[in-house]
Amino acid sequence: MHLLKRSIFLLLAIGLLIFALKDVSFGSLVQQFRQANYTLIALVGLVMIISYLLRGKRWQLQLQALGYQPTVLRTTVAMQTGMIASMIILGSGELTRCITLQRTDGVPVAQGIGSAVAERIIDIFMLMLVLLLTSILEFERVQSYVQQLTFRVPSTYITISTLVALVVFAIVAKWIFTSQRFRSHPLVIKLLSVLDGFSRGFMTIRKVPQLALFILLTILIQVSVWLSTYLMLMSLESTVSLPPTAALTILATSSIGGLAVPTQSGIGTFHFLVSRVLVLYGFSSAEGAIVATFIHTIGFSINLILSSLSFLILPLLIVKPNTHEPERIK
């Protein structure tokens, strides 16, 4: 089943990529990369490094709420190893970074995953704010874009499907929670233990030692992602005149696309959606696809370099067995 799911998303990514680039010549892509301002691209790399360090610091605050004290370097390296794992196997990033942090600082995987999921929910909330801001600043363009992409699903179908799903869920849940034989099964006891660790990690948001700093870091992370996108637009002659809100629109659209149609590193999804966004700013679909390919390639390359460096650093951070206990807050 997992292999089938991966194959479907891989084929979808390839299909979207081919469709987005069907009218683009290789020569035009090469020319775009040759004409780019690589001083600004270097600045993009610096901004992305800062963004990852901010994420590492934010995760550190969550883990401090659990009683662990990993350094920002360790949390950042763990997150980068998760990122490169996600490039290879879709959806493996959170588990990989939590396993990495268990090896470097002894943080239980269940609690680490709980904090990672909490972090993901916060990012989704921030994405909603970005969408709201984009809708306000670029209302006409967003409205036009949505009208091009959406399709209608009968409301009766949605209502019936939702009701059936709720009834089935209620029946199964009642059987599970009232069956003593089920609850006493060793596998279920182990699962409940894991869920308890997961819950503790998830609730770290309520207990972070510096809530104001946590909120500030969350905002700065979003600003840094927007800034890196805007700098990439500024590095191209064809997009240098675009307003700052264009980067915001690209960020919102690509993020929603990544949630709706998840592919490795956004391949295909990013190219298709961003190329269509740029049409709203006066580009043809082919011109938009060239710009989207440039932005994605630069971002992917920087991520790959930084994640590879994290793998080189990781062996130096792994704690040898029986020589170290995770430092906890007393």
C-alpha positions in Angstrom: 0.0 0.0 0.0 2.8 2.4 0.9 4.6 1.6 -2.3 1.4 2.2 -4.3 0.9 5.5 -2.5 4.5 6.6 -3.2 4.2 5.5 -6.8 1.0 7.6 -7.3 2.6 10.7 -5.9 5.7 10.2 -7.9 3.8 9.8 -11.1 1.7 12.8 -10.2 4.8 14.9 -9.6 6.3 13.8 -13.0 3.0 14.5 -14.8 2.7 18.0 -13.3 6.3 18.8 -14.1 6.0 17.6 -17.7 2.7 19.6 -18.1 4.2 22.8 -16.6 7.4 22.6 -18.8 5.8 21.3 -22.0 6.2 24.7 -23.8 9.6 25.5 -22.3 12.9 25.0 -24.2 16.0 23.8 -22.4 17.9 26.8 -23.9 15.6 29.3 -22.2 16.1 27.6 -18.9 19.8 27.8 -19.2 19.7 31.4 -20.2 17.6 32.2 -17.1 20.2 30.7 -14.9 23.1 32.5 -16.7 21.5 35.9 -16.3 20.6 35.6 -12.6 22.2 37.8 -10.0 24.2 35.4 -7.9 25.1 38.0 -5.3 21.4 38.0 -4.4 21.3 34.2 -4.6 24.2 34.1 -2.0 22.0 36.3 0.2 19.2 33.9 -0.3 21.4 31.1 1.1 22.2 33.3 4.1 18.5 34.0 4.8 17.7 30.3 4.5 20.5 29.4 7.0 19.0 32.0 9.4 15.6 30.5 8.8 16.7 27.0 9.7 18.5 28.3 12.8 15.3 30.0 13.8 13.4 26.8 13.4 16.0 25.0 15.4 15.7 27.5 18.2 11.9 27.2 18.2 12.0 23.4 18.4 14.6 23.8 21.2 12.0 25.8 23.2 9.5 23.0 22.8 11.9 20.4 23.9 12.9 22.5 26.9 9.2 22.3 28.0 9.7 18.5 28.0 12.7 18.8 30.2 15.4 18.4 27.6 18.2 20.8 26.7 19.6 20.1 23.2 21.6 22.9 21.7 20.3 24.9 18.7 23.0 23.3 16.6 21.7 19.8 17.4 18.0 20.6 16.8 18.9 22.3 13.5 21.0 19.4 12.3 18.2 17.0 13.3 15.7 19.0 11.3 18.0 19.2 8.3 18.5 15.4 8.3 14.7 15.1 8.4 14.5 17.4 5.4 16.9 15.4 3.2 15.1 12.2 4.3 11.8 13.8 3.1 13.4 14.5 -0.2 14.0 10.8 -0.6 10.9 9.3 1.0 7.8 11.5 1.2 6.6 12.1 4.8 9.6 10.6 6.5 11.0 14.0 7.7 9.4 14.2 11.1 10.3 10.7 12.1 13.9 11.0 10.9 14.6 14.2 12.7 13.1 12.8 16.0 15.2 9.6 15.7 18.2 11.8 15.0 17.6 13.8 18.2 17.1 10.6 20.2 20.6 9.6 19.1 22.2 12.9 19.8 20.3 14.0 23.0 18.2 11.0 24.2 14.9 12.7 23.5 12.2 9.9 23.2 10.9 9.6 19.7 7.2 9.7 20.7 7.7 13.0 22.5 9.8 14.4 19.7 7.1 13.5 17.2 4.5 15.1 19.4 6.4 18.3 19.4 7.1 18.1 15.7 3.4 17.7 15.0 2.6 20.6 17.3 5.1 22.6 15.3 3.5 21.6 12.0 0.0 22.7 13.3 1.5 26.1 14.2 3.0 26.4 10.7 -0.4 25.6 9.2 -2.0 28.3 11.4 0.6 30.7 10.1 -0.1 29.6 6.6 -3.7 30.5 7.2 -2.6 34.0 8.2 -0.4 34.3 5.1 -3.4 33.3 3.0 -5.5 35.9 4.7 -2.9 38.6 4.2 -2.4 37.5 0.5 -6.2 37.6 0.0 -6.3 41.2 1.4 -3.3 42.6 -0.5 -3.9 40.7 -3.8 -7.7 40.1 -3.7 -8.4 40.4 -7.4 -5.4 38.2 -8.5 -6.3 35.6 -5.9 -9.9 35.5 -6.9 -8.9 35.1 -10.5 -6.5 32.3 -9.7 -9.0 30.4 -7.6 -11.6 30.6 -10.4 -9.1 29.1 -12.8 -8.3 26.1 -10.6 -11.4 25.1 -8.7 -14.0 22.7 -9.7 -17.5 22.1 -8.2 -18.3 19.1 -6.1 -22.0 18.5 -5.4 -22.8 19.7 -1.9 -25.2 16.7 -1.3 -22.3 14.3 -2.0 -20.1 16.0 0.5 -22.9 16.1 3.2 -23.8 12.4 2.8 -20.1 11.3 2.8 -19.4 13.3 5.9 -22.4 11.9 7.8 -21.5 8.3 6.9 -17.9 8.8 7.9 -19.0 10.3 11.3 -21.4 7.4 12.0 -18.8 4.8 11.2 -16.2 6.5 13.3 -18.6 6.8 16.3 -19.5 3.0 16.1 -15.8 2.0 15.9 -14.8 4.4 18.7 -17.5 3.1 21.0 -16.5 -0.5 20.4 -12.9 0.2 21.1 -13.3 2.2 24.3 -15.9 -0.2 25.8 -14.1 -3.5 25.0 -12.0 -4.5 28.0 -10.4 -7.3 26.1 -9.3 -4.9 23.4 -7.9 -2.4 26.0 -6.0 -5.1 27.9 -4.2 -6.4 24.8 -0.3 -5.9 25.1 -0.1 -4.2 21.7 -2.8 -1.7 22.7 -1.1 -1.0 26.1 2.1 -0.3 24.2 0.3 1.9 21.7 -1.4 3.9 24.6 2.0 4.4 26.1 3.4 5.7 22.8 0.3 8.0 22.5 0.9 9.3 26.0 4.4 10.3 25.0 3.1 11.8 21.8 0.5 13.8 23.8 3.2 15.1 26.1 5.2 16.3 23.1 2.2 17.9 21.5 1.3 19.9 24.6 4.7 21.5 24.8 3.3 24.7 23.2 1.5 25.4 26.4 4.6 25.0 28.5 7.4 26.6 26.5 9.6 28.6 28.9 9.7 31.8 26.7 6.3 32.0 25.0 6.9 35.6 23.7 10.2 34.4 22.1 8.4 31.4 20.7 5.8 33.6 19.0 8.5 36.0 17.7 10.5 33.1 16.2 7.4 31.8 14.5 6.8 35.1 12.9 10.4 35.6 11.9 10.4 32.1 10.2 7.6 33.1 8.0 9.2 36.5 7.2 12.5 34.8 6.3 10.7 32.3 3.9 9.0 35.2 2.2 12.3 37.2 2.0 14.1 34.3 0.4 11.4 34.0 -2.2 11.4 37.8 -2.9 15.2 37.9 -3.2 15.0 35.1 -5.8 12.5 37.2 -7.8 14.8 40.2 -7.5 17.7 38.2 -8.9 16.0 37.8 -12.3 15.6 40.6 -14.8 12.2 39.3 -15.8 10.8 39.5 -12.3 12.8 42.3 -10.7 9.8 44.7 -11.1 7.3 42.5 -9.4 5.9 43.8 -6.1 6.8 42.2 -2.7 3.2 40.8 -2.6 4.1 38.6 -5.6 6.5 36.6 -3.3 3.7 36.4 -0.7 1.3 35.0 -3.3 3.9 32.5 -4.5 4.5 31.4 -0.9 0.8 31.0 -0.1 0.0 29.1 -3.3 3.0 26.7 -3.2 2.4 26.0 0.5 -1.3 25.2 0.0 -0.4 23.1 -3.1 2.2 21.2 -1.0 -0.5 20.3 1.5 -3.1 19.4 -1.1 -0.8 17.5 -3.5 2.3 16.4 -1.5 5.3 15.5 -3.6 9.0 15.2 -2.8 10.3 18.7 -2.3 7.3 20.1 -4.2 8.5 18.8 -7.5 5.8 19.2 -10.2 3.3 20.8 -7.8 5.4 23.9 -7.3 6.2 24.3 -11.0 2.6 24.0 -12.0 1.0 26.2 -9.4 3.6 29.0 -9.4 3.7 29.2 -13.2 0.0 29.8 -13.1 0.3 32.4 -10.4 2.8 34.3 -12.5 0.3 34.4 -15.3 -1.7 36.8 -13.1 1.3 39.2 -13.1 1.5 39.3 -16.9 3.7 36.3 -17.7 2.8 33.6 -20.2 2.5 30.1 -18.8 5.9 29.2 -20.4 7.6 32.3 -18.9 6.0 31.5 -15.5 7.3 27.9 -15.7 10.8 29.1 -16.3 10.7 31.4 -13.3 9.1 28.7 -11.2 11.8 26.2 -12.2 14.5 28.7 -11.3 13.1 29.4 -7.9 12.5 25.8 -7.1 16.0 24.7 -8.3 17.8 27.4 -6.3 15.8 26.6 -3.2 16.2 22.8 -3.6 19.9 23.1 -4.2 20.5 25.2 -1.1 18.4 22.8 1.0 20.3 19.9 -0.4 23.7 21.5 0.4 22.8 22.4 3.9 21.1 19.0 4.6 24.2 17.2 3.2 26.4 19.3 5.6 24.2 18.2 8.5 24.8 14.6 7.6 28.6 15.3 7.8 28.2 17.0 11.2 25.8 14.4 12.6 28.4 11.7 13.5 30.2 14.3 15.7 27.0 14.9 17.7 25.8 11.3 18.3 26.2 10.4 21.9 28.0 7.1 22.7 26.0 4.6 24.7 26.3 4.8 28.5 28.5 7.9 28.4 25.8 10.6 28.5 22.4 11.2 29.9 20.2 13.8 28.4 20.4 17.1 30.2 17.1 17.9 31.7 15.7 21.1 33.3 15.4 20.7 37.0 
